[in-house]
Amino acid sequence: MVLSHPVFWAGLGVSILVALGLVWLFVQVFIIPVENLSNQAEKLANGDWSQKFVVQSKDEIGKLAYALNLLRNEMGRMYRKIERQAISQKTDPASGLVESGLDIALEDDNRENFNSEFTFEPFEFDRQEENLLYTAAQKINQAGEEAQVNKILEETLSKTDYVTAIFDLYPNNLRLMNLIDRQVRLSDKSLKGTAIQIENPQTLFTGRECIILEQKEEISELADLFAIFESRSCNSIAIFPLQVNQRVVRLLIIGSRKPTPLSAVNLQPYVHLSQTVSTALEKIGQIRSLRSQMTAYETLTSL
């Protein structure tokens, strides 16, 4: 009798409509926005800077969209900065001379011999190597995973004439991750994991674009590091700190066997490469963090 009562069917119909409405509302408010954010974040990770995340509410999803927009803007600024650096490096005139004014204290009778002239340091750019490094920087800038960055970096360094090494930075030591020497034609894996004790290396390398050493006595803390390259007949080394979130996490080091010491002038392509690697690692870390947050939101909404 109850099932045939019109009030029962009316109530059941209303309940079904309310349930469907709640499901529709849940899908519109939670599922679709999360899926849209996930798809847009994936496109952003693949280098599509046109993505803009719409903030439609002030709840957690709205806050996430707002955070994604901030990240998009920040990564866009970093990307444009890298492009400007690459353009400025490529358009520098290759005159082959670098003006280096010398401040020399001389006696009055010898001062006229110099007559306030500048001296010039000749050098030659290796255009093939320079193009190799800038091409690598462009590829690294598009990389979506840290493994890709490492692979591109290793392949590039293996084509240069320098002895190259990558060290990870720890609180009180450096640990060798890879050493490449073309003279042995292979990456030297026997030294992988070699630790060099340095007290507070973060302080030593933070804020440094490039450190050039011609003798291991120049910086006593780096004597053991210099010795690794010295054992391979290197006369000078250049150290490029790689920073993520303003902290040095790795060191890219090159050693030269040439009698002429390494110069900061012709190492600019390496400075650019190291800065690109730093930016790429920072971007990848931020995207990894966002993906983790998106996964957590998707798990939450699926409950």
C-alpha positions, 0 to 999 in steps of 0.5 A: 500500500505504501509503494502505491501511495503517490506521496511515496513516489513523489518523495522518492523522485525528489530524493533521486533528483536531489542525489543527482543534483549533489553528484552533478554539483560535486563533479562540477565543483571538484572533479572537473576543476581538478582534471582541468588543473591536472591537464593544464599542469601537464601542458605547462610541464611540457613547455606550453607557457600559454596555460593560465589557471582560472581561479573560480573559488576561494577553497583549496582548489582555488588556492592551488590554481592561484599557486599554479599561476604564480609558478607559471609566471615565475617559470616564465620569467626564468625562461625569458631570462635564459633566452635573453642570456643566450641571445646576449651570448650569441650576439657578442662580437668575437673580436678575439681581444679582451681589454684588461686595464692594469692598475700598476704602481710604478715609479715616476720615471717608469710611468711614462713608458706605460702612458696609461695604455691598456694591455690586451689578452688574446684568446680564441673562442672554440665555436664548435664547442660554444655551439655544442654548449648552447645547443645543450642548454636549449635541450636542457631547458626543455627537459621534463625530468632530472634524468633527461638533464643528466643525460644531456649534460653527460653526452655534451661534456663527453664531446669536449676536450676537458676532463669533466666531473659532477659532484653532489654537495653534502653538509660536510663533503663532496661526492663524485657522481661522474667523471668523464675523460676523453683520453680514456674514452669512457666515463670513469665509474671506478671513482664514483662515490669518492668523497672529499671532506670539506667543512661547510661547502655551502658557504664556500660555493654559494653566490659564486658563478665560477671559481678558477684554480691554477694551483691546489694551494690557492684555496686550501679546502679544495686541495684534494679536489684539485688533486683528482684533476692534477692526477690526470695532468690538468693544469687548471680547473673551473668550478661551476656551482649549480643552485636550486632554490638558492642552495648549491646542490651540485658542482660541475667541474672542468679540468684543462691539460693546456699550459695556458690556464682557464680564463673566465672570458672563454668560460662564459658558455659554461657559465650559461650552461650551469645557470640553465641546468640550475634553472631546469632542476629548480623548475623540475622540482617545482613541477614534481611538487605540484604533481604530488599535490595534484595526486593528493587532490585527485585521491581526496576527490575519489574517496 
